[in-house]
Amino acid sequence: MVKWILMLALVPMTAFSLTAKEIIQKVDNNQVYKTEKFEAVMTIQKGSQKLTKKFQGYTQSEGKKSFMEFTNPEDKGVKYLKLDKELWIYFPDADDTMKISGYMLQKGMMGSDISYEDMLEENSLYNDYDSVLNGDTNVNGALCYHITLTAKSDKVTYAKQDLFIDKDKFIWVESILYAIGDRPIKRMTALKVEKKGGRYVITEMEIVDLRQLNTKTTIGFTKIDYDVTLPKDGFSKSKLK
């Protein structure tokens, strides 16, 4: 018995380490949910100009649906509806609904660093990317796994991602997003992480478009609930009126 204990003690700890896929699966477990309901504040900063916007909405994983409505005075009543890979926006001033497609998907939502393509992205990294574990590193004071994700197909917005994942919480601390050819497009940083309903979630984040100068967008969730009951007609196009 003593011999076997000694042999076990000599086995390198890396033999019990998680694989890249296992780590990404744990990240997905934190950020993939059946339904979500939220209220949030978005701050857009471009040079010396600073805009603050508020919105609320909900999402449903089944059918890949989401609905969002802006509530700040300047944008009150502007609504977005996502049904799988299709996205519509409603402008109350013109009483008009428009489908966002083509080159417009690359534009920033409300002038932010978040594109409409980002809004159409799925939460599941495990399904859409191949993963490689590059080792451990320290990011913003947190010990992290460094994982590189490579897209399995061209159906996702970003060809590659560098993720820095908190080793204890299994939530990304920072993410660098790339276009084809390893061109860095965006940097996303988790500013605040909280534990809700047994999972760690990002409740405040910063998004920076690396193709532009002096620009960043911060989103802070003031209220967020998971796996809640949503309205039966919550994703009907009639909600855009």
N, C-alpha and C positions, 0 to 999 in steps of 0.2 A: 504493500500500500504506500509506504514512504517513497519507494522508487517511483511510482506513478505520479505522486504529488510533486516530486522534484522534477520529473520530466515535463509535467504540465506547466510548472513555474518557468521552465526554460523556453516555452513556446512564445515567440514574439507576439506582443500585444496587437500588432497589425493584423494578425490572423483573425482577430475578433472585430476588426474595424468594419464599418459600414461601407458598402459599395456606393458608387455615384448614383446608381438607379434607386437604391434604398433611401439615400438622402433626399433625392428629388421626390420620391413617393411620400416621404414625411412632410416635405414642404407643401406638396399638393394637399395632404390631409389637413393642413392648417388653413389653406386658402380656397379649397374647393368645398362647396356647400350646396344644399338643395335650394334654399331661398335665402335672400338677404334683403333687409330693409334699412335705409340709411338717411341721414341728414349730414350735410357737409358744407364747408367753407373753402372756396378756391381763391387763392391770391396769385395774381399774375403780375410779374415785375419785368418790365422791359426798359432798361436804362433807368431813368429817374421816374418813369411813369409806373404807378402801382394801382391795380384794379382789384377790388374784392367782390366776389360773387358767391351767392348761396344757392344750393340746390338740394333736392330730396328725391328719393326714388326707391326702386326695388328691382331685384333680379331673380331669375329662376334658371337653374342649371339645365333642367329638362327643356329641350327646345331652344336653348341658348337665347333667352329673352331678357330684356331689360327695359325699364321705363324711367325717365328722369325729367324733372321739371325745375326750372330756375325760379327762385322766390325773391331775389333782391329787386328793388324798385326799377332799376334800369333794364333788367331782362325778364321781369315778371311775366310768367305765362309761356316763355319759350320752353318747348318740350322736345324730348328725344325718345324715339322708340326703336329698339333693336329687336329684330326677329331673325335669328341665326346670323347670316352674313349680309343682311339688308338693314339699312339705317335710314330713318326718316326724321326730319326736323320740322317743327311747327312754329311759325312766326305770328304771334297774336296781332301785331300792328297791321300786318297785311292780310290777316286771316287766311294764310296760305301754308300748305304742307308741301315739302320738297323732299325727294329722295336723294340722298347723298351717294354719289357713285363716281367712278373714274378718278381723274386727277384730284377731285375735290376731297377724296378720302385722305390725301396727304396733308391737307390744311389743318391748322390748329383749331381745336374746338374753342370758340369764343375768344380766339386770339391767343390761346394758351400754348404751352409746350406739349400738350397732349393732342395727338392727331386723331382724326376720326377712325383711322386704321387701328389705333390703340384701343379704341372703344369696341372694335369688333374682335379683338384678340380673345382667345379662350384662356381660362385660368390654369388648365392642366398642362404643366410642363412635361410630365412623364410621357404623355401620349404624343406630343408634337416634336420632341427633341431627343436626340441621342446625347448621352452625358459622359463626361470624363472628369475624374477627380484629380486635380493638380496638386493637392496637398493642403496644408493649413497655413493660415496667415491671420494677422491682427488688423481689423478694420474698425476705426472709430472706437477703440477700446474693447471690442468684442473678438474673442477667438473664433475664427470662421473657417469653414471648408471653402476652398476655391474650386468651383466647378465650371467647366466650359460646356455649354450646350450648343449643339449643331442641329439645325432644322432638318427634319426628315423629309420635308417637301417644300415647295415654294408657296404653299397655301398660307403660311404664317408671315407676319410682317417683317420679322427680323431673322436674318440668316444665321446669326450666332448671338449668344449671350454669355457674358462672364458674370457668374453669380458668386457672391460672398455670403455664405449662409451661417448664421449663428449656430454654433455646435450644440448649445443647450436648448435653444428655443425652436430651432428648425424653421426660421423665418429669414428671408434675405435682408441683409444689412445694406448692401449696395448691389446694383446691377448695371452693367455696361451693355448696351444694345448695339448690334452691328448690322450694317447692310452687307450685301454680297461684296466680296473683296476685302473683308475685314475693316471696312470703314466705320469708325464709331459714330453712331447717330445720337444716342441719348444716354444720360446717366440718371439713374433713379436711386435715391437714398432714403432709407427708413429713418424718420426723425423721432418717431414715438411708437412703441410696441406695447400692447396690453394683452392680458389674458382674459378671454371672454368665453364662457361656456366650455371650459376645458381645453381651449385652443389658444395659441398665440396669434394675434392679428396686428397688422400695421394700421394704426389709427391716424398717423400723420406722415406724409412723404413729400419729398421734393423731386421734381422732374426738371432736368436741364437739357435743352436741345443743343447739342454740341456743334451744330452747324451754324449757330447764330451767336452773336456777342451780347453780353450783358442781359441775359434773359433767364428766367426760372419761374416755375410754377409750383406752388405749395398747396396741397390738399389736406385738410384736417377733418376727420369725421367726428362731429359733435354727438352723434347718436348712431349706433349700429347694432342690429339684431340679426341673428342667424336662425335658419330653419323655422321661419314663422309662416303663418297662413297669409296668403296674398289674396286680393280681390279676384273673383272669378273672371271678370272682364278686364283685368289689369293690363293685359297686353293687346287689347283690341285697338285698331286704328282709330276708333271713335274717341279714344282717350286723348288724341291729339287736338281735338276741338275744344 
